[in-house]
Amino acid sequence: MQAEALRRQAAGSLAAEAAAALLVEHGVWLRRADFLRHVTVVPGLVDGLPMASVEWQGALAADLPSSSSEAQMLRLAAELAGVDSGVPLRDLLLGLDDRNAAIFLRAVVLAEGLKWP
């Protein structure tokens, strides 16, 4: 439910859509209750369907327990959403495994308004 609600809220903003796509495709954070405390879900004004937004600063400041790659992906999603994660982008990109690198690259392509090949 949070995945679709995030996508609904992000619709129309390429950066927000990219951040939501990264979180959804990564698949870790949206299953964690401690992270979901930083996600607000409200009914949409037009159709009443749930819309969700992440309170990025709170999620980052909470320093949620995670593996280094999970923390990287959370910070990369925040960066795509326009929030300074406090870690230089080059440091966030170092050491990504193939799966997470592909997820991030697809999100960047989406943020640019392009289609993934």
Secondary structure, DSSP 4 states (H G I P E B T S, - for coil): -HHHHHHHHHTT-HHHHHHHHHHHHH-SGGG-HHHHTTEEEEE-TTT--EEEEE-HHHHHHTT----HHHHHHHHHHHHHTT---SS-HHHHHTT--HHHHHHHHHHHHHHTTPPP-
